[in-house]
């Protein structure tokens, strides 16, 4: 053992692992995922109409069925594109499977009332117990809108 110590000189390089590049890469990846992750949860892009005094969030037992009406007048249910008749067929089957399931209607702010009301009225005829309209909250000072549920009808 003493022979090994005698061979080692003071100027010999000591093995040392440099973790700085590894930490830099991990931090960059973390920042990328933090920026990209919220975008992955978005579905059809719609500009929700805003209101000034939203209703408070209501606890719901089952996950509501979300119907989106895009700017172009297309209907999306669970990220599947439908025309009005096939959307109503889908909603009829979904209501037959779970009669207590609620419906959330999202529509672009640039759509006319008539374009949204057609789907709203036909969904009411199917028999959903509650239809919520998803809107954005308007801020008086120009802050970004937050999604809230309001306006039950049935």
N, C-alpha and C positions, 0 to 999 in steps of 0.2 A: 504494500500500500504506500509505503514511504517512497518507493521508486517512481510511482506515478506522479506524486507531488513534485518530485525533483525535476521531472521532465517538463512540467508546465511552466511557462514563463509568464511574467506579469503582463506582457503586451499581447498575449494570444487573445483573439476575439472570443467573446462569450456568446453562446447561442441565445438569441432573444427573439421572440415572436413580436412583430410589429402589427398590432391590430387596428391601427388608425385607418388604413384603406378599407378594411372590412366594416368598421363602424360608419364610415362615410357612405359606403354603398347601401348599407342597411337603412340609414337615415333618409337617403334619397328615395329608396323604394317605399319607405313608410309614408313619406310626403306624397308620392305619386298615388299610392293606394288611398290616402285620406282625401285626395282631390277627386279621384275617379269613382270611389265607392258610392257616394250619393247619387251620381249620375246613372249608375246601373239599375237603380230601383225605379227609375222613371219609365212610364209607358208612353202612350200617345201624347204628344205635346199639345196642350191646349192652354189658352190664356183665359183663366177663370174670371168671371165678372166679380167685382168687389162690393162689399158692404161695409158700413161703418160700425155697426153694433152686432157682432155675431152672437149666436146662441152658445152657451157653454157646451163643451163636449159631453156626450151622453154615452154611458156604458151600454154596449150591445152584446148580447149573448153569442150570436153567431156572426161570422164574417159576412158583411153585406156583399151583394153582387154589384159590381161596379160597371156601369154602362157609360161610355164616353162618346160624345158627338164632336167630331173634329170640325175644323173650319170649312173643309170641303163638303160637309154634310154626311160624311161616312160614319157608320156606327161601329164601335168596337166593344166587344164583351170579352173579358178575360184575354185581352190582346189578340182576339180574332176579329177580322173585319167581316161585317155583315151589311146587307141592305136592310131596309125597314122591316120587310116581311119575315126574312130569316132571323132577324133580331127578336121579333115578337115570338116566333116559333121557339127559339132558344129560351126566352124568358118564360114561356108557357111550360116547357119541360122542366126548367129549373124550379118554377113555382110548384109544379105537381110533386117534385121530389122533396121539397122542403117548403111547406106552405107558410112557415113563420119567418123565412129569410127575408131580410130587408133589401131594398134596392137603393143604390146611390147613383144619381145622375150627374155626370160632369159634362159641361158643354162650353165651347169656346165663347168668349165674350162678344165676338163679332157676329155670331149667328143671330138671326131674328127670333123673336118670341115664337112665331109660328113653326119654325123648323124644330124647336125644342119641344113645343107643346104637343106636336103630333106623337112623338115617342112617349111623352109623359102620359097623355090620355090613353094611349093603347096599353101602356104598362099598368095603368090603373084598372083597365078592363080585365086584364089577366088576373088581378086580384091580390097584388102585393099588399101586405098589411101597412107598410109605410114606405114612402119614396122620399128620400132626402136629396136636396139639391146641394152640390158641392160648390162653394164659392170661395173667393179669396177675401181676406180682411183688408179693407182700405185703411191706410194710415193718413192722418191729416197733414203730416209733414213730409210725405213722399217716401216712406220706407217701403221695403219689399213686401208684397202680400204673402200671407201665410194661409195654407189651406185649412178651411173649417167646414163643418157640415151644418146646414141650417135649412129651414123651410120645408118641413114635412108636409106631405099632402097625401091624401088617400081617399 
